[in-house]
Amino acid sequence: MSVGWFLNHSNEPNAENDEHYDYYAIRDIPKGAEILIDYDKL
């Protein structure tokens, strides 16, 4: 199962992906916080 199944959508994401679908943080993510991406940018 891809890591993408565990990422939720937000208009103010804290993570992004590159053209190879490698995900990385774009700001600090506190321990226990959800990892959020913008589905529109996939």
mmCIF file of the N, C-alpha and C atoms, coordinates in Angstrom:
data_MODEL
# 
_entry.id   MODEL 
# 
loop_
_atom_site.group_PDB 
_atom_site.id 
_atom_site.type_symbol 
_atom_site.label_atom_id 
_atom_site.label_alt_id 
_atom_site.label_comp_id 
_atom_site.label_asym_id 
_atom_site.label_entity_id 
_atom_site.label_seq_id 
_atom_site.pdbx_PDB_ins_code 
_atom_site.Cartn_x 
_atom_site.Cartn_y 
_atom_site.Cartn_z 
_atom_site.occupancy 
_atom_site.B_iso_or_equiv 
_atom_site.pdbx_formal_charge 
_atom_site.auth_seq_id 
_atom_site.auth_comp_id 
_atom_site.auth_asym_id 
_atom_site.auth_atom_id 
_atom_site.pdbx_PDB_model_num 
ATOM 1   N N  . MET A 1 1  ? 0.845  -1.164 0.000  1.00 0.00 ? 1  MET A N  1 
ATOM 2   C CA . MET A 1 1  ? 0.000  0.000  0.000  1.00 0.00 ? 1  MET A CA 1 
ATOM 3   C C  . MET A 1 1  ? 0.897  1.235  0.000  1.00 0.00 ? 1  MET A C  1 
ATOM 4   N N  . SER A 1 2  ? 0.588  2.200  -0.820 1.00 0.00 ? 2  SER A N  1 
ATOM 5   C CA . SER A 1 2  ? 1.360  3.429  -0.944 1.00 0.00 ? 2  SER A CA 1 
ATOM 6   C C  . SER A 1 2  ? 1.169  4.325  0.280  1.00 0.00 ? 2  SER A C  1 
ATOM 7   N N  . VAL A 1 3  ? 2.196  5.083  0.592  1.00 0.00 ? 3  VAL A N  1 
ATOM 8   C CA . VAL A 1 3  ? 2.100  6.043  1.693  1.00 0.00 ? 3  VAL A CA 1 
ATOM 9   C C  . VAL A 1 3  ? 0.983  7.059  1.439  1.00 0.00 ? 3  VAL A C  1 
ATOM 10  N N  . GLY A 1 4  ? 0.628  7.293  0.184  1.00 0.00 ? 4  GLY A N  1 
ATOM 11  C CA . GLY A 1 4  ? -0.432 8.233  -0.163 1.00 0.00 ? 4  GLY A CA 1 
ATOM 12  C C  . GLY A 1 4  ? -1.774 7.915  0.468  1.00 0.00 ? 4  GLY A C  1 
ATOM 13  N N  . TRP A 1 5  ? -2.010 6.665  0.813  1.00 0.00 ? 5  TRP A N  1 
ATOM 14  C CA . TRP A 1 5  ? -3.264 6.277  1.471  1.00 0.00 ? 5  TRP A CA 1 
ATOM 15  C C  . TRP A 1 5  ? -3.382 6.894  2.858  1.00 0.00 ? 5  TRP A C  1 
ATOM 16  N N  . PHE A 1 6  ? -2.271 7.309  3.439  1.00 0.00 ? 6  PHE A N  1 
ATOM 17  C CA . PHE A 1 6  ? -2.269 7.827  4.805  1.00 0.00 ? 6  PHE A CA 1 
ATOM 18  C C  . PHE A 1 6  ? -2.213 9.347  4.870  1.00 0.00 ? 6  PHE A C  1 
ATOM 19  N N  . LEU A 1 7  ? -2.241 10.021 3.721  1.00 0.00 ? 7  LEU A N  1 
ATOM 20  C CA . LEU A 1 7  ? -2.158 11.476 3.671  1.00 0.00 ? 7  LEU A CA 1 
ATOM 21  C C  . LEU A 1 7  ? -3.543 12.070 3.460  1.00 0.00 ? 7  LEU A C  1 
ATOM 22  N N  . ASN A 1 8  ? -3.843 13.126 4.195  1.00 0.00 ? 8  ASN A N  1 
ATOM 23  C CA . ASN A 1 8  ? -5.136 13.780 4.075  1.00 0.00 ? 8  ASN A CA 1 
ATOM 24  C C  . ASN A 1 8  ? -5.003 15.100 3.332  1.00 0.00 ? 8  ASN A C  1 
ATOM 25  N N  . HIS A 1 9  ? -6.140 15.590 2.813  1.00 0.00 ? 9  HIS A N  1 
ATOM 26  C CA . HIS A 1 9  ? -6.171 16.822 2.042  1.00 0.00 ? 9  HIS A CA 1 
ATOM 27  C C  . HIS A 1 9  ? -6.290 18.041 2.935  1.00 0.00 ? 9  HIS A C  1 
ATOM 28  N N  . SER A 1 10 ? -5.640 19.126 2.521  1.00 0.00 ? 10 SER A N  1 
ATOM 29  C CA . SER A 1 10 ? -5.791 20.430 3.153  1.00 0.00 ? 10 SER A CA 1 
ATOM 30  C C  . SER A 1 10 ? -5.436 21.496 2.135  1.00 0.00 ? 10 SER A C  1 
ATOM 31  N N  . ASN A 1 11 ? -6.106 22.648 2.227  1.00 0.00 ? 11 ASN A N  1 
ATOM 32  C CA . ASN A 1 11 ? -5.726 23.795 1.400  1.00 0.00 ? 11 ASN A CA 1 
ATOM 33  C C  . ASN A 1 11 ? -4.498 24.486 1.974  1.00 0.00 ? 11 ASN A C  1 
ATOM 34  N N  . GLU A 1 12 ? -4.104 24.108 3.196  1.00 0.00 ? 12 GLU A N  1 
ATOM 35  C CA . GLU A 1 12 ? -2.892 24.601 3.835  1.00 0.00 ? 12 GLU A CA 1 
ATOM 36  C C  . GLU A 1 12 ? -2.032 23.403 4.232  1.00 0.00 ? 12 GLU A C  1 
ATOM 37  N N  . PRO A 1 13 ? -1.448 22.722 3.238  1.00 0.00 ? 13 PRO A N  1 
ATOM 38  C CA . PRO A 1 13 ? -0.709 21.477 3.503  1.00 0.00 ? 13 PRO A CA 1 
ATOM 39  C C  . PRO A 1 13 ? 0.588  21.710 4.267  1.00 0.00 ? 13 PRO A C  1 
ATOM 40  N N  . ASN A 1 14 ? 1.099  20.654 4.892  1.00 0.00 ? 14 ASN A N  1 
ATOM 41  C CA . ASN A 1 14 ? 2.403  20.716 5.542  1.00 0.00 ? 14 ASN A CA 1 
ATOM 42  C C  . ASN A 1 14 ? 3.410  19.801 4.838  1.00 0.00 ? 14 ASN A C  1 
ATOM 43  N N  . ALA A 1 15 ? 2.980  19.197 3.710  1.00 0.00 ? 15 ALA A N  1 
ATOM 44  C CA . ALA A 1 15 ? 3.855  18.325 2.925  1.00 0.00 ? 15 ALA A CA 1 
ATOM 45  C C  . ALA A 1 15 ? 3.503  18.439 1.446  1.00 0.00 ? 15 ALA A C  1 
ATOM 46  N N  . GLU A 1 16 ? 4.450  18.076 0.608  1.00 0.00 ? 16 GLU A N  1 
ATOM 47  C CA . GLU A 1 16 ? 4.265  18.067 -0.851 1.00 0.00 ? 16 GLU A CA 1 
ATOM 48  C C  . GLU A 1 16 ? 4.944  16.827 -1.408 1.00 0.00 ? 16 GLU A C  1 
ATOM 49  N N  . ASN A 1 17 ? 4.760  16.613 -2.702 1.00 0.00 ? 17 ASN A N  1 
ATOM 50  C CA . ASN A 1 17 ? 5.462  15.519 -3.365 1.00 0.00 ? 17 ASN A CA 1 
ATOM 51  C C  . ASN A 1 17 ? 6.133  16.043 -4.630 1.00 0.00 ? 17 ASN A C  1 
ATOM 52  N N  . ASP A 1 18 ? 7.147  15.306 -5.075 1.00 0.00 ? 18 ASP A N  1 
ATOM 53  C CA . ASP A 1 18 ? 7.820  15.666 -6.321 1.00 0.00 ? 18 ASP A CA 1 
ATOM 54  C C  . ASP A 1 18 ? 7.276  14.804 -7.459 1.00 0.00 ? 18 ASP A C  1 
ATOM 55  N N  . GLU A 1 19 ? 7.878  14.910 -8.613 1.00 0.00 ? 19 GLU A N  1 
ATOM 56  C CA . GLU A 1 19 ? 7.383  14.191 -9.799 1.00 0.00 ? 19 GLU A CA 1 
ATOM 57  C C  . GLU A 1 19 ? 7.502  12.676 -9.669 1.00 0.00 ? 19 GLU A C  1 
ATOM 58  N N  . HIS A 1 20 ? 8.291  12.210 -8.699 1.00 0.00 ? 20 HIS A N  1 
ATOM 59  C CA . HIS A 1 20 ? 8.451  10.769 -8.471 1.00 0.00 ? 20 HIS A CA 1 
ATOM 60  C C  . HIS A 1 20 ? 7.586  10.282 -7.302 1.00 0.00 ? 20 HIS A C  1 
ATOM 61  N N  . TYR A 1 21 ? 6.712  11.148 -6.820 1.00 0.00 ? 21 TYR A N  1 
ATOM 62  C CA . TYR A 1 21 ? 5.841  10.859 -5.672 1.00 0.00 ? 21 TYR A CA 1 
ATOM 63  C C  . TYR A 1 21 ? 6.622  10.537 -4.405 1.00 0.00 ? 21 TYR A C  1 
ATOM 64  N N  . ASP A 1 22 ? 7.745  11.241 -4.235 1.00 0.00 ? 22 ASP A N  1 
ATOM 65  C CA . ASP A 1 22 ? 8.466  11.224 -2.965 1.00 0.00 ? 22 ASP A CA 1 
ATOM 66  C C  . ASP A 1 22 ? 7.904  12.381 -2.152 1.00 0.00 ? 22 ASP A C  1 
ATOM 67  N N  . TYR A 1 23 ? 7.442  12.124 -0.946 1.00 0.00 ? 23 TYR A N  1 
ATOM 68  C CA . TYR A 1 23 ? 6.807  13.146 -0.118 1.00 0.00 ? 23 TYR A CA 1 
ATOM 69  C C  . TYR A 1 23 ? 7.817  13.748 0.840  1.00 0.00 ? 23 TYR A C  1 
ATOM 70  N N  . TYR A 1 24 ? 7.668  15.054 1.124  1.00 0.00 ? 24 TYR A N  1 
ATOM 71  C CA . TYR A 1 24 ? 8.569  15.750 2.029  1.00 0.00 ? 24 TYR A CA 1 
ATOM 72  C C  . TYR A 1 24 ? 7.814  16.875 2.721  1.00 0.00 ? 24 TYR A C  1 
ATOM 73  N N  . ALA A 1 25 ? 8.261  17.231 3.921  1.00 0.00 ? 25 ALA A N  1 
ATOM 74  C CA . ALA A 1 25 ? 7.641  18.305 4.696  1.00 0.00 ? 25 ALA A CA 1 
ATOM 75  C C  . ALA A 1 25 ? 8.020  19.655 4.098  1.00 0.00 ? 25 ALA A C  1 
ATOM 76  N N  . ILE A 1 26 ? 7.061  20.578 4.086  1.00 0.00 ? 26 ILE A N  1 
ATOM 77  C CA . ILE A 1 26 ? 7.341  21.940 3.629  1.00 0.00 ? 26 ILE A CA 1 
ATOM 78  C C  . ILE A 1 26 ? 7.341  22.912 4.807  1.00 0.00 ? 26 ILE A C  1 
ATOM 79  N N  . ARG A 1 27 ? 7.015  22.406 6.004  1.00 0.00 ? 27 ARG A N  1 
ATOM 80  C CA . ARG A 1 27 ? 7.126  23.147 7.257  1.00 0.00 ? 27 ARG A CA 1 
ATOM 81  C C  . ARG A 1 27 ? 7.204  22.122 8.385  1.00 0.00 ? 27 ARG A C  1 
ATOM 82  N N  . ASP A 1 28 ? 7.534  22.584 9.567  1.00 0.00 ? 28 ASP A N  1 
ATOM 83  C CA . ASP A 1 28 ? 7.634  21.662 10.697 1.00 0.00 ? 28 ASP A CA 1 
ATOM 84  C C  . ASP A 1 28 ? 6.289  20.995 10.957 1.00 0.00 ? 28 ASP A C  1 
ATOM 85  N N  . ILE A 1 29 ? 6.325  19.695 11.246 1.00 0.00 ? 29 ILE A N  1 
ATOM 86  C CA . ILE A 1 29 ? 5.126  18.925 11.560 1.00 0.00 ? 29 ILE A CA 1 
ATOM 87  C C  . ILE A 1 29 ? 5.297  18.403 12.985 1.00 0.00 ? 29 ILE A C  1 
ATOM 88  N N  . PRO A 1 30 ? 4.463  18.898 13.908 1.00 0.00 ? 30 PRO A N  1 
ATOM 89  C CA . PRO A 1 30 ? 4.592  18.434 15.295 1.00 0.00 ? 30 PRO A CA 1 
ATOM 90  C C  . PRO A 1 30 ? 4.320  16.939 15.430 1.00 0.00 ? 30 PRO A C  1 
ATOM 91  N N  . LYS A 1 31 ? 4.947  16.323 16.406 1.00 0.00 ? 31 LYS A N  1 
ATOM 92  C CA . LYS A 1 31 ? 4.728  14.908 16.685 1.00 0.00 ? 31 LYS A CA 1 
ATOM 93  C C  . LYS A 1 31 ? 3.241  14.668 16.929 1.00 0.00 ? 31 LYS A C  1 
ATOM 94  N N  . GLY A 1 32 ? 2.692  13.666 16.266 1.00 0.00 ? 32 GLY A N  1 
ATOM 95  C CA . GLY A 1 32 ? 1.283  13.312 16.422 1.00 0.00 ? 32 GLY A CA 1 
ATOM 96  C C  . GLY A 1 32 ? 0.339  14.048 15.490 1.00 0.00 ? 32 GLY A C  1 
ATOM 97  N N  . ALA A 1 33 ? 0.839  15.030 14.726 1.00 0.00 ? 33 ALA A N  1 
ATOM 98  C CA . ALA A 1 33 ? -0.008 15.782 13.802 1.00 0.00 ? 33 ALA A CA 1 
ATOM 99  C C  . ALA A 1 33 ? -0.223 14.993 12.509 1.00 0.00 ? 33 ALA A C  1 
ATOM 100 N N  . GLU A 1 34 ? -1.322 15.278 11.838 1.00 0.00 ? 34 GLU A N  1 
ATOM 101 C CA . GLU A 1 34 ? -1.591 14.645 10.542 1.00 0.00 ? 34 GLU A CA 1 
ATOM 102 C C  . GLU A 1 34 ? -0.649 15.209 9.487  1.00 0.00 ? 34 GLU A C  1 
ATOM 103 N N  . ILE A 1 35 ? -0.302 14.389 8.510  1.00 0.00 ? 35 ILE A N  1 
ATOM 104 C CA . ILE A 1 35 ? 0.453  14.857 7.355  1.00 0.00 ? 35 ILE A CA 1 
ATOM 105 C C  . ILE A 1 35 ? -0.571 15.213 6.288  1.00 0.00 ? 35 ILE A C  1 
ATOM 106 N N  . LEU A 1 36 ? -0.536 16.474 5.841  1.00 0.00 ? 36 LEU A N  1 
ATOM 107 C CA . LEU A 1 36 ? -1.533 17.007 4.939  1.00 0.00 ? 36 LEU A CA 1 
ATOM 108 C C  . LEU A 1 36 ? -0.915 17.421 3.608  1.00 0.00 ? 36 LEU A C  1 
ATOM 109 N N  . ILE A 1 37 ? -1.583 17.073 2.523  1.00 0.00 ? 37 ILE A N  1 
ATOM 110 C CA . ILE A 1 37 ? -1.169 17.483 1.189  1.00 0.00 ? 37 ILE A CA 1 
ATOM 111 C C  . ILE A 1 37 ? -2.340 18.124 0.481  1.00 0.00 ? 37 ILE A C  1 
ATOM 112 N N  . ASP A 1 38 ? -2.065 18.843 -0.591 1.00 0.00 ? 38 ASP A N  1 
ATOM 113 C CA . ASP A 1 38 ? -3.124 19.440 -1.414 1.00 0.00 ? 38 ASP A CA 1 
ATOM 114 C C  . ASP A 1 38 ? -3.393 18.502 -2.572 1.00 0.00 ? 38 ASP A C  1 
ATOM 115 N N  . TYR A 1 39 ? -4.536 17.828 -2.539 1.00 0.00 ? 39 TYR A N  1 
ATOM 116 C CA . TYR A 1 39 ? -4.870 16.866 -3.587 1.00 0.00 ? 39 TYR A CA 1 
ATOM 117 C C  . TYR A 1 39 ? -4.906 17.507 -4.972 1.00 0.00 ? 39 TYR A C  1 
ATOM 118 N N  . ASP A 1 40 ? -5.216 18.793 -5.056 1.00 0.00 ? 40 ASP A N  1 
ATOM 119 C CA . ASP A 1 40 ? -5.292 19.465 -6.350 1.00 0.00 ? 40 ASP A CA 1 
ATOM 120 C C  . ASP A 1 40 ? -3.940 19.579 -7.035 1.00 0.00 ? 40 ASP A C  1 
ATOM 121 N N  . LYS A 1 41 ? -2.853 19.459 -6.264 1.00 0.00 ? 41 LYS A N  1 
ATOM 122 C CA . LYS A 1 41 ? -1.501 19.561 -6.833 1.00 0.00 ? 41 LYS A CA 1 
ATOM 123 C C  . LYS A 1 41 ? -0.920 18.214 -7.213 1.00 0.00 ? 41 LYS A C  1 
ATOM 124 N N  . LEU A 1 42 ? -1.683 17.137 -7.042 1.00 0.00 ? 42 LEU A N  1 
ATOM 125 C CA . LEU A 1 42 ? -1.195 15.820 -7.430 1.00 0.00 ? 42 LEU A CA 1 
ATOM 126 C C  . LEU A 1 42 ? -1.303 15.738 -8.903 1.00 0.00 ? 42 LEU A C  1 
# 
